[in-house]
Amino acid sequence: MKLDVFLSPAGLTSNEVAGRSVFVVDVLRTTTSICAALHHGARGVVPVASVAEASRLAQTLGPEDVLLCGERDCEPIEGFALGNSPLEMADATVRGKTLVMTTTNGTGTLLAAQSGSDVFVAAAANLTLAGQRAEQLLNSRHELAILCSGRDAQFGLDDAYTAGRLAMLALGGHRRRKGLNDGALAAVDLVCRYGTNWERPLLLSAAGRELTRRGRGADVVDAACQDRYPVLPVLRDRRIIVEAA
């Protein structure tokens, strides 16, 4: 059994995720916003690396069916319909639409995981479903990877704690140590430190503090609501959709 947690995509090689089941975490806010959009009826989310690529793709797909969304340095992108807030992903706004998304950290991490055999989106917002799928995959394939976005290619408390919560569910709730890399051991230990109160580690994290400073603390509180958007997004052919039951 092998369970790896990568605390940021910095230095990640394609061999470390190639052919593996990978869960990507950017709880503040990309993976939470993706869960919110798909829960509220979006047809799919297409992650891209740059603002220019997002604009080109929107024109290719057809502007009437596409919404551009994302952020740079926590702020909405000029000319985009939506930012990167889960609270913006309302049913009336996103239902039936394809979202083309680019964010400072999260979308790049999703693209870095593309060589995985299965790439899932995980957050507090869909923790139970993600945990059930992670446990199933770990039991059947005997290996699993969790990839955190972190903050500017460095460690982020919010994502590492989320990875620890997911890892513990994948392990069936057992405090197993064998087969865990150092990142997984550290992530699980964060859960032991902070317990099951999502708001504390998310609000204490650098990302949480920065969002709060910018008047976006409601996004952090929303992202801390476990199972608020109970869908399991999966990346297939560059498009994130809800995994079929």
C-alpha positions in Angstrom: 0.0 0.0 0.0 1.4 3.4 -1.0 -0.2 6.7 -0.2 1.6 9.9 -1.2 0.7 13.5 -0.4 2.5 16.1 -2.4 2.3 19.4 -0.4 2.7 21.5 -3.6 3.3 20.9 -7.3 6.8 22.4 -7.1 9.3 19.9 -8.3 6.6 17.3 -9.1 7.6 15.1 -12.0 5.1 13.4 -14.4 6.4 10.0 -13.2 5.1 10.7 -9.7 1.5 10.9 -10.8 1.5 9.1 -14.2 -0.9 6.2 -14.2 -2.0 6.8 -10.6 -5.3 7.9 -9.1 -4.8 11.5 -8.1 -6.9 13.8 -5.9 -6.2 17.5 -6.4 -6.8 19.9 -3.5 -7.0 23.7 -3.6 -9.6 24.3 -0.9 -9.2 28.1 -1.0 -10.7 28.3 -3.5 -10.4 26.5 -6.8 -11.5 23.0 -5.9 -14.3 24.4 -3.7 -15.6 26.6 -6.5 -15.5 23.7 -9.0 -17.6 21.6 -6.6 -20.0 24.5 -6.2 -20.4 25.1 -10.0 -21.0 21.4 -10.8 -23.4 21.0 -7.8 -25.4 23.9 -9.2 -25.7 22.4 -12.7 -22.7 23.6 -14.7 -22.0 21.2 -17.6 -18.3 21.2 -17.0 -15.2 23.2 -16.0 -12.2 23.5 -18.3 -9.0 24.5 -16.4 -6.5 26.5 -18.4 -3.1 28.0 -17.6 -3.5 31.6 -18.7 -6.0 34.4 -19.2 -5.2 34.6 -22.9 -5.8 30.8 -23.3 -9.1 31.1 -21.5 -10.3 33.9 -23.8 -9.3 32.0 -26.9 -11.0 28.9 -25.7 -14.2 30.7 -24.9 -14.4 32.0 -28.4 -13.7 28.5 -29.8 -16.4 26.8 -27.6 -19.0 29.5 -28.3 -19.5 32.6 -26.0 -23.2 31.9 -25.5 -22.5 28.6 -23.7 -19.3 29.6 -21.9 -18.5 31.6 -18.8 -15.0 32.8 -18.1 -14.1 32.6 -14.4 -11.0 32.8 -12.3 -8.7 35.1 -10.4 -5.2 36.5 -10.1 -3.8 37.2 -6.7 -7.3 36.6 -5.1 -9.0 39.2 -7.3 -11.4 38.6 -10.2 -10.0 39.0 -13.7 -11.1 42.0 -15.7 -13.6 41.1 -18.4 -14.4 37.7 -16.9 -18.0 36.9 -15.9 -17.1 35.3 -12.6 -14.2 35.3 -10.1 -13.1 32.2 -8.1 -15.7 32.4 -5.3 -17.9 29.4 -4.6 -20.6 31.9 -3.6 -20.7 33.2 -7.2 -21.5 29.7 -8.6 -25.2 30.1 -8.2 -27.7 27.9 -10.0 -29.2 30.7 -12.0 -25.7 31.8 -13.2 -23.9 28.5 -14.0 -26.6 25.9 -14.9 -26.1 24.5 -18.3 -22.9 26.5 -18.9 -19.3 25.4 -19.4 -16.9 27.3 -17.2 -13.4 28.1 -18.5 -11.3 28.7 -15.5 -7.8 30.0 -14.7 -6.6 30.7 -11.2 -3.3 31.6 -9.6 -2.6 28.2 -8.2 -5.4 25.6 -8.5 -5.8 25.3 -12.3 -2.1 24.8 -12.8 -2.1 22.0 -10.2 -4.9 20.3 -12.0 -3.0 20.5 -15.3 0.1 19.1 -13.5 -1.9 16.1 -12.6 -3.2 15.3 -16.1 -1.0 12.2 -16.5 -2.8 10.5 -13.7 -5.1 7.6 -14.7 -7.9 9.3 -12.7 -7.8 12.9 -11.6 -10.4 13.9 -9.0 -11.2 17.3 -7.4 -11.3 17.3 -3.6 -12.2 19.9 -0.9 -14.1 20.1 2.4 -17.2 20.7 0.2 -17.2 17.1 -1.1 -15.0 15.4 1.5 -17.3 12.4 2.2 -17.7 11.5 -1.5 -14.0 12.1 -2.2 -13.0 10.0 0.8 -15.2 7.1 -0.2 -13.8 7.1 -3.7 -10.2 7.4 -2.3 -10.7 4.5 0.1 -12.1 2.4 -2.7 -9.2 3.2 -5.0 -6.6 2.6 -2.4 -8.1 -0.8 -1.5 -8.3 -1.9 -5.1 -5.1 -0.4 -6.6 -3.0 -0.2 -3.4 -1.7 3.2 -4.2 -3.0 6.8 -4.2 -1.7 10.3 -4.6 -3.1 13.5 -3.2 -1.7 16.7 -4.8 -2.0 20.0 -2.9 -1.8 23.4 -4.7 -0.3 25.1 -1.8 0.4 28.8 -2.1 2.7 30.1 -4.8 4.3 26.7 -5.1 5.0 26.4 -1.4 3.3 24.7 1.5 -0.2 25.8 2.4 -1.8 24.9 5.7 -5.3 24.9 4.3 -4.5 22.4 1.6 -2.2 20.2 3.7 -4.9 19.9 6.4 -7.5 19.0 3.7 -5.2 16.4 2.3 -4.8 15.0 5.8 -8.6 14.7 6.3 -8.8 13.0 2.9 -5.9 10.6 3.6 -7.5 9.5 6.9 -10.7 8.6 5.1 -8.8 6.8 2.4 -7.1 4.8 5.2 -10.5 3.9 6.6 -9.9 6.0 9.6 -6.9 4.0 10.8 -3.8 5.7 12.1 -1.6 3.7 9.7 2.0 4.8 9.1 3.3 2.1 6.8 3.2 3.1 3.1 2.8 6.8 3.7 5.4 9.3 2.4 6.6 12.2 4.5 3.9 14.5 3.1 1.1 12.1 4.0 2.5 11.7 7.5 2.7 15.5 8.0 -0.8 16.0 6.6 -2.3 13.4 9.0 -0.4 14.9 11.9 -2.1 18.3 11.1 -5.5 16.6 11.5 -4.4 15.4 14.9 -3.4 19.0 15.8 -6.5 20.8 14.5 -9.1 18.1 14.9 -12.3 18.2 12.8 -13.0 22.0 13.0 -12.4 23.1 9.4 -12.6 26.9 10.1 -9.6 27.0 12.4 -6.9 25.7 10.0 -8.5 27.4 6.9 -8.8 30.8 8.6 -5.3 30.5 10.1 -3.7 29.7 6.8 -1.9 32.4 4.8 -4.5 32.0 2.1 -7.3 32.3 4.6 -5.8 35.4 6.2 -5.2 37.0 2.8 -8.8 36.4 1.6 -10.1 37.8 4.9 -8.0 40.9 4.6 -9.4 41.5 1.1 -12.9 41.2 2.4 -13.5 37.7 1.1 -13.8 35.9 4.5 -17.2 34.6 3.5 -15.5 32.4 0.9 -13.3 30.9 3.6 -16.3 30.1 5.8 -18.1 28.6 2.8 -15.1 26.5 1.9 -15.0 25.2 5.5 -18.5 23.7 5.3 -18.0 20.0 5.0 -20.1 18.3 2.3 -21.7 21.6 1.2 -21.4 20.7 -2.5 -21.6 16.9 -2.6 -20.4 16.0 -6.0 -17.3 14.2 -7.1 -15.6 16.1 -10.0 -13.3 14.2 -12.3 -10.9 15.5 -15.0 -11.5 13.8 -18.3 -10.1 15.0 -21.6 -9.2 18.4 -20.2 -12.8 18.9 -18.9 -13.9 18.5 -15.3 -17.3 16.8 -15.0 -19.3 15.0 -12.3 -18.3 11.4 -12.1 -21.2 9.2 -13.0 -22.7 7.2 -10.1 
